[in-house]
Amino acid sequence: MTTLPDDRSALRGANLRVTRPRLAVLAALREHPHADTDQVIQHVRAELGTVSHQAVYDVLRALTEAGLLRRIQTAGAPARYESRVGDNHHHVICRSCGAIADVDCAVGHAPCLTASDDHGFTVDEAEVVYWGTCADCAAARTDGTTVSTST
C-alpha cells in the first residue's frame, strides 16, 4: 500500500494525529474502495503486521467522523467504507455477489438534494442506491458458473 503525502495533510487538516494505523486504513480504502471492516483489517495487517480489530474500528470511526471516509450501510449487508467523500455520489450494488460501484448524480449538480417535499429539513446529503445484477453475475447465470462473493 502506498501512503500519499496528502494523507498526512488530510489527517492534520482534520486535527487528527498522523499514525501508522490511520495512514494504513486510508491507503487500504484508496486501493480497495467499498471494503468492509474485515477486509480493511486484512489489508492493514498485511501492511503493518499485528493490529487489533478494535484499533481498526476506532480508526474507521475517527476518520468517518472527521469526514475523511464515508460509511456505506445498506440493509442486510455489513458496513463498507470508501475514501471518496464530499461529492454526493451514489452506488450501484449487485444483488447476487454484493459488488459495489460508484455512480455520479444522474443530471447536473446533485439534483437529488432538491426533495419534492423536504418537510422543513435542510437537506445536505441524499443516498440513492441502485440495485441490480453485475455483468459477471449475469454472465455466470447464462453459463451456469458461480461468482464468488469475496471482494
Rosetta constraint file for C-alpha pairs under 8 A:
AtomPair CA 1 CA 24 HARMONIC 7.45 0.50
AtomPair CA 1 CA 27 HARMONIC 5.91 0.50
AtomPair CA 1 CA 28 HARMONIC 6.62 0.50
AtomPair CA 1 CA 31 HARMONIC 7.48 0.50
AtomPair CA 1 CA 47 HARMONIC 6.80 0.50
AtomPair CA 2 CA 27 HARMONIC 6.10 0.50
AtomPair CA 3 CA 7 HARMONIC 6.75 0.50
AtomPair CA 3 CA 23 HARMONIC 6.41 0.50
AtomPair CA 3 CA 24 HARMONIC 7.27 0.50
AtomPair CA 3 CA 26 HARMONIC 7.92 0.50
AtomPair CA 3 CA 27 HARMONIC 5.73 0.50
AtomPair CA 4 CA 8 HARMONIC 7.27 0.50
AtomPair CA 4 CA 27 HARMONIC 7.85 0.50
AtomPair CA 5 CA 9 HARMONIC 6.51 0.50
AtomPair CA 6 CA 10 HARMONIC 5.89 0.50
AtomPair CA 7 CA 11 HARMONIC 6.21 0.50
AtomPair CA 7 CA 23 HARMONIC 6.59 0.50
AtomPair CA 7 CA 26 HARMONIC 7.06 0.50
AtomPair CA 8 CA 12 HARMONIC 6.25 0.50
AtomPair CA 8 CA 18 HARMONIC 6.06 0.50
AtomPair CA 8 CA 23 HARMONIC 7.36 0.50
AtomPair CA 9 CA 13 HARMONIC 5.89 0.50
AtomPair CA 10 CA 14 HARMONIC 6.22 0.50
AtomPair CA 10 CA 68 HARMONIC 7.49 0.50
AtomPair CA 11 CA 15 HARMONIC 6.37 0.50
AtomPair CA 11 CA 16 HARMONIC 5.05 0.50
AtomPair CA 11 CA 17 HARMONIC 6.49 0.50
AtomPair CA 11 CA 18 HARMONIC 6.08 0.50
AtomPair CA 12 CA 16 HARMONIC 5.40 0.50
AtomPair CA 12 CA 17 HARMONIC 6.39 0.50
AtomPair CA 12 CA 18 HARMONIC 6.87 0.50
AtomPair CA 14 CA 66 HARMONIC 5.97 0.50
AtomPair CA 18 CA 22 HARMONIC 6.80 0.50
AtomPair CA 18 CA 23 HARMONIC 7.11 0.50
AtomPair CA 19 CA 23 HARMONIC 6.23 0.50
AtomPair CA 20 CA 24 HARMONIC 5.98 0.50
AtomPair CA 20 CA 48 HARMONIC 7.82 0.50
AtomPair CA 21 CA 25 HARMONIC 6.11 0.50
AtomPair CA 21 CA 44 HARMONIC 7.26 0.50
AtomPair CA 21 CA 48 HARMONIC 7.67 0.50
AtomPair CA 21 CA 51 HARMONIC 7.93 0.50
AtomPair CA 21 CA 55 HARMONIC 7.74 0.50
AtomPair CA 21 CA 56 HARMONIC 7.22 0.50
AtomPair CA 21 CA 59 HARMONIC 7.22 0.50
AtomPair CA 22 CA 26 HARMONIC 6.26 0.50
AtomPair CA 22 CA 59 HARMONIC 5.96 0.50
AtomPair CA 22 CA 63 HARMONIC 7.90 0.50
AtomPair CA 23 CA 27 HARMONIC 6.14 0.50
AtomPair CA 24 CA 28 HARMONIC 5.99 0.50
AtomPair CA 24 CA 44 HARMONIC 5.58 0.50
AtomPair CA 24 CA 47 HARMONIC 6.90 0.50
AtomPair CA 24 CA 48 HARMONIC 7.58 0.50
AtomPair CA 25 CA 29 HARMONIC 6.19 0.50
AtomPair CA 25 CA 40 HARMONIC 6.72 0.50
AtomPair CA 25 CA 44 HARMONIC 6.18 0.50
AtomPair CA 25 CA 56 HARMONIC 7.57 0.50
AtomPair CA 25 CA 59 HARMONIC 7.46 0.50
AtomPair CA 25 CA 60 HARMONIC 7.51 0.50
AtomPair CA 26 CA 30 HARMONIC 6.14 0.50
AtomPair CA 26 CA 83 HARMONIC 7.05 0.50
AtomPair CA 27 CA 31 HARMONIC 6.21 0.50
AtomPair CA 28 CA 32 HARMONIC 5.76 0.50
AtomPair CA 28 CA 33 HARMONIC 7.88 0.50
AtomPair CA 28 CA 40 HARMONIC 6.43 0.50
AtomPair CA 28 CA 43 HARMONIC 5.99 0.50
AtomPair CA 28 CA 44 HARMONIC 6.68 0.50
AtomPair CA 29 CA 33 HARMONIC 4.90 0.50
AtomPair CA 29 CA 34 HARMONIC 7.26 0.50
AtomPair CA 29 CA 35 HARMONIC 6.77 0.50
AtomPair CA 29 CA 40 HARMONIC 7.21 0.50
AtomPair CA 29 CA 81 HARMONIC 7.07 0.50
AtomPair CA 29 CA 82 HARMONIC 5.68 0.50
AtomPair CA 29 CA 83 HARMONIC 5.98 0.50
AtomPair CA 30 CA 82 HARMONIC 7.20 0.50
AtomPair CA 30 CA 83 HARMONIC 5.92 0.50
AtomPair CA 33 CA 81 HARMONIC 6.81 0.50
AtomPair CA 33 CA 82 HARMONIC 4.92 0.50
AtomPair CA 33 CA 83 HARMONIC 6.94 0.50
AtomPair CA 34 CA 72 HARMONIC 7.78 0.50
AtomPair CA 34 CA 80 HARMONIC 5.20 0.50
AtomPair CA 34 CA 81 HARMONIC 5.02 0.50
AtomPair CA 34 CA 82 HARMONIC 5.13 0.50
AtomPair CA 34 CA 100 HARMONIC 6.65 0.50
AtomPair CA 35 CA 39 HARMONIC 5.69 0.50
AtomPair CA 35 CA 40 HARMONIC 6.16 0.50
AtomPair CA 35 CA 80 HARMONIC 5.17 0.50
AtomPair CA 35 CA 81 HARMONIC 5.65 0.50
AtomPair CA 35 CA 82 HARMONIC 7.12 0.50
AtomPair CA 35 CA 151 HARMONIC 7.42 0.50
AtomPair CA 36 CA 40 HARMONIC 6.25 0.50
AtomPair CA 36 CA 78 HARMONIC 6.50 0.50
AtomPair CA 36 CA 79 HARMONIC 5.82 0.50
AtomPair CA 36 CA 80 HARMONIC 4.14 0.50
AtomPair CA 36 CA 81 HARMONIC 6.27 0.50
AtomPair CA 37 CA 41 HARMONIC 6.15 0.50
AtomPair CA 37 CA 56 HARMONIC 7.89 0.50
AtomPair CA 37 CA 57 HARMONIC 7.39 0.50
AtomPair CA 37 CA 79 HARMONIC 7.20 0.50
AtomPair CA 37 CA 80 HARMONIC 6.70 0.50
AtomPair CA 37 CA 81 HARMONIC 7.78 0.50
AtomPair CA 38 CA 42 HARMONIC 6.23 0.50
AtomPair CA 39 CA 43 HARMONIC 6.28 0.50
AtomPair CA 40 CA 44 HARMONIC 6.04 0.50
AtomPair CA 40 CA 56 HARMONIC 7.78 0.50
AtomPair CA 41 CA 45 HARMONIC 5.99 0.50
AtomPair CA 41 CA 51 HARMONIC 7.94 0.50
AtomPair CA 41 CA 53 HARMONIC 6.74 0.50
AtomPair CA 41 CA 56 HARMONIC 6.38 0.50
AtomPair CA 42 CA 46 HARMONIC 6.24 0.50
AtomPair CA 43 CA 47 HARMONIC 6.43 0.50
AtomPair CA 44 CA 48 HARMONIC 5.96 0.50
AtomPair CA 44 CA 49 HARMONIC 7.55 0.50
AtomPair CA 44 CA 51 HARMONIC 7.62 0.50
AtomPair CA 45 CA 49 HARMONIC 4.55 0.50
AtomPair CA 45 CA 50 HARMONIC 5.82 0.50
AtomPair CA 45 CA 51 HARMONIC 6.13 0.50
AtomPair CA 51 CA 55 HARMONIC 6.67 0.50
AtomPair CA 51 CA 56 HARMONIC 7.45 0.50
AtomPair CA 52 CA 56 HARMONIC 6.64 0.50
AtomPair CA 53 CA 57 HARMONIC 6.18 0.50
AtomPair CA 54 CA 58 HARMONIC 6.00 0.50
AtomPair CA 55 CA 59 HARMONIC 6.18 0.50
AtomPair CA 56 CA 60 HARMONIC 6.07 0.50
AtomPair CA 57 CA 61 HARMONIC 6.18 0.50
AtomPair CA 58 CA 62 HARMONIC 6.11 0.50
AtomPair CA 59 CA 63 HARMONIC 5.97 0.50
AtomPair CA 60 CA 64 HARMONIC 5.98 0.50
AtomPair CA 60 CA 69 HARMONIC 7.61 0.50
AtomPair CA 61 CA 65 HARMONIC 6.05 0.50
AtomPair CA 62 CA 66 HARMONIC 6.09 0.50
AtomPair CA 63 CA 67 HARMONIC 6.27 0.50
AtomPair CA 63 CA 68 HARMONIC 5.19 0.50
AtomPair CA 63 CA 69 HARMONIC 5.61 0.50
AtomPair CA 64 CA 68 HARMONIC 5.75 0.50
AtomPair CA 64 CA 69 HARMONIC 4.55 0.50
AtomPair CA 64 CA 70 HARMONIC 5.71 0.50
AtomPair CA 64 CA 71 HARMONIC 6.72 0.50
AtomPair CA 65 CA 69 HARMONIC 7.93 0.50
AtomPair CA 67 CA 85 HARMONIC 7.16 0.50
AtomPair CA 68 CA 83 HARMONIC 6.40 0.50
AtomPair CA 68 CA 85 HARMONIC 6.75 0.50
AtomPair CA 69 CA 81 HARMONIC 6.55 0.50
AtomPair CA 69 CA 82 HARMONIC 5.64 0.50
AtomPair CA 69 CA 83 HARMONIC 4.67 0.50
AtomPair CA 69 CA 84 HARMONIC 6.96 0.50
AtomPair CA 69 CA 85 HARMONIC 6.30 0.50
AtomPair CA 70 CA 81 HARMONIC 5.56 0.50
AtomPair CA 70 CA 82 HARMONIC 5.35 0.50
AtomPair CA 70 CA 83 HARMONIC 6.31 0.50
AtomPair CA 70 CA 84 HARMONIC 7.06 0.50
AtomPair CA 70 CA 85 HARMONIC 6.02 0.50
AtomPair CA 71 CA 79 HARMONIC 6.50 0.50
AtomPair CA 71 CA 80 HARMONIC 5.78 0.50
AtomPair CA 71 CA 81 HARMONIC 4.64 0.50
AtomPair CA 71 CA 82 HARMONIC 6.78 0.50
AtomPair CA 72 CA 79 HARMONIC 5.60 0.50
AtomPair CA 72 CA 80 HARMONIC 5.05 0.50
AtomPair CA 72 CA 81 HARMONIC 5.87 0.50
AtomPair CA 72 CA 82 HARMONIC 7.82 0.50
AtomPair CA 73 CA 77 HARMONIC 7.01 0.50
AtomPair CA 73 CA 78 HARMONIC 6.74 0.50
AtomPair CA 73 CA 79 HARMONIC 4.63 0.50
AtomPair CA 73 CA 80 HARMONIC 6.49 0.50
AtomPair CA 74 CA 78 HARMONIC 7.52 0.50
AtomPair CA 74 CA 79 HARMONIC 7.19 0.50
AtomPair CA 88 CA 104 HARMONIC 7.79 0.50
AtomPair CA 88 CA 105 HARMONIC 7.46 0.50
AtomPair CA 88 CA 110 HARMONIC 6.68 0.50
AtomPair CA 88 CA 125 HARMONIC 6.51 0.50
AtomPair CA 88 CA 126 HARMONIC 7.03 0.50
AtomPair CA 88 CA 127 HARMONIC 7.89 0.50
AtomPair CA 89 CA 102 HARMONIC 6.75 0.50
AtomPair CA 89 CA 103 HARMONIC 5.88 0.50
AtomPair CA 89 CA 104 HARMONIC 4.75 0.50
AtomPair CA 89 CA 105 HARMONIC 5.84 0.50
AtomPair CA 90 CA 102 HARMONIC 5.86 0.50
AtomPair CA 90 CA 103 HARMONIC 4.92 0.50
AtomPair CA 90 CA 104 HARMONIC 6.04 0.50
AtomPair CA 90 CA 105 HARMONIC 6.84 0.50
AtomPair CA 90 CA 127 HARMONIC 6.27 0.50
AtomPair CA 90 CA 128 HARMONIC 5.44 0.50
AtomPair CA 90 CA 129 HARMONIC 6.19 0.50
AtomPair CA 91 CA 100 HARMONIC 6.44 0.50
AtomPair CA 91 CA 101 HARMONIC 5.57 0.50
AtomPair CA 91 CA 102 HARMONIC 4.67 0.50
AtomPair CA 91 CA 103 HARMONIC 5.18 0.50
AtomPair CA 91 CA 128 HARMONIC 6.86 0.50
AtomPair CA 91 CA 129 HARMONIC 5.21 0.50
AtomPair CA 91 CA 130 HARMONIC 6.19 0.50
AtomPair CA 92 CA 100 HARMONIC 5.68 0.50
AtomPair CA 92 CA 101 HARMONIC 5.40 0.50
AtomPair CA 92 CA 102 HARMONIC 6.51 0.50
AtomPair CA 92 CA 103 HARMONIC 6.62 0.50
AtomPair CA 92 CA 129 HARMONIC 5.78 0.50
AtomPair CA 92 CA 130 HARMONIC 4.41 0.50
AtomPair CA 92 CA 131 HARMONIC 5.67 0.50
AtomPair CA 92 CA 132 HARMONIC 7.32 0.50
AtomPair CA 93 CA 98 HARMONIC 5.89 0.50
AtomPair CA 93 CA 99 HARMONIC 5.62 0.50
AtomPair CA 93 CA 100 HARMONIC 4.59 0.50
AtomPair CA 93 CA 101 HARMONIC 6.72 0.50
AtomPair CA 93 CA 129 HARMONIC 7.25 0.50
AtomPair CA 93 CA 130 HARMONIC 6.23 0.50
AtomPair CA 93 CA 131 HARMONIC 5.00 0.50
AtomPair CA 93 CA 132 HARMONIC 6.31 0.50
AtomPair CA 93 CA 133 HARMONIC 7.56 0.50
AtomPair CA 93 CA 134 HARMONIC 7.77 0.50
AtomPair CA 94 CA 98 HARMONIC 4.82 0.50
AtomPair CA 94 CA 99 HARMONIC 5.26 0.50
AtomPair CA 94 CA 100 HARMONIC 6.68 0.50
AtomPair CA 94 CA 131 HARMONIC 6.01 0.50
AtomPair CA 94 CA 132 HARMONIC 5.07 0.50
AtomPair CA 94 CA 133 HARMONIC 4.59 0.50
AtomPair CA 94 CA 134 HARMONIC 5.29 0.50
AtomPair CA 95 CA 131 HARMONIC 6.37 0.50
AtomPair CA 95 CA 132 HARMONIC 5.69 0.50
AtomPair CA 95 CA 133 HARMONIC 5.78 0.50
AtomPair CA 96 CA 133 HARMONIC 6.38 0.50
AtomPair CA 96 CA 134 HARMONIC 7.92 0.50
AtomPair CA 96 CA 137 HARMONIC 6.70 0.50
AtomPair CA 96 CA 149 HARMONIC 7.96 0.50
AtomPair CA 97 CA 137 HARMONIC 7.18 0.50
AtomPair CA 97 CA 147 HARMONIC 6.74 0.50
AtomPair CA 97 CA 148 HARMONIC 6.65 0.50
AtomPair CA 97 CA 149 HARMONIC 4.59 0.50
AtomPair CA 97 CA 150 HARMONIC 7.83 0.50
AtomPair CA 98 CA 149 HARMONIC 6.51 0.50
AtomPair CA 99 CA 134 HARMONIC 7.36 0.50
AtomPair CA 99 CA 149 HARMONIC 7.77 0.50
AtomPair CA 99 CA 151 HARMONIC 7.18 0.50
AtomPair CA 105 CA 109 HARMONIC 7.15 0.50
AtomPair CA 105 CA 110 HARMONIC 5.78 0.50
AtomPair CA 105 CA 111 HARMONIC 7.23 0.50
AtomPair CA 105 CA 112 HARMONIC 7.55 0.50
AtomPair CA 106 CA 111 HARMONIC 7.95 0.50
AtomPair CA 107 CA 111 HARMONIC 6.48 0.50
AtomPair CA 112 CA 126 HARMONIC 6.43 0.50
AtomPair CA 113 CA 123 HARMONIC 6.28 0.50
AtomPair CA 113 CA 124 HARMONIC 6.80 0.50
AtomPair CA 113 CA 125 HARMONIC 6.40 0.50
AtomPair CA 113 CA 126 HARMONIC 6.01 0.50
AtomPair CA 114 CA 118 HARMONIC 7.96 0.50
AtomPair CA 114 CA 123 HARMONIC 7.70 0.50
AtomPair CA 115 CA 123 HARMONIC 7.92 0.50
AtomPair CA 118 CA 122 HARMONIC 7.37 0.50
AtomPair CA 118 CA 123 HARMONIC 7.27 0.50
AtomPair CA 133 CA 137 HARMONIC 6.24 0.50
AtomPair CA 133 CA 138 HARMONIC 6.17 0.50
AtomPair CA 134 CA 138 HARMONIC 6.18 0.50
AtomPair CA 135 CA 139 HARMONIC 6.06 0.50
AtomPair CA 136 CA 140 HARMONIC 6.11 0.50
AtomPair CA 136 CA 147 HARMONIC 7.09 0.50
AtomPair CA 137 CA 141 HARMONIC 6.22 0.50
AtomPair CA 137 CA 146 HARMONIC 7.61 0.50
AtomPair CA 137 CA 147 HARMONIC 6.02 0.50
AtomPair CA 138 CA 142 HARMONIC 6.65 0.50
AtomPair CA 139 CA 143 HARMONIC 6.40 0.50
AtomPair CA 140 CA 144 HARMONIC 5.49 0.50
AtomPair CA 140 CA 145 HARMONIC 4.74 0.50
AtomPair CA 140 CA 146 HARMONIC 5.92 0.50
AtomPair CA 140 CA 147 HARMONIC 6.66 0.50
AtomPair CA 141 CA 145 HARMONIC 6.67 0.50
AtomPair CA 141 CA 146 HARMONIC 7.73 0.50
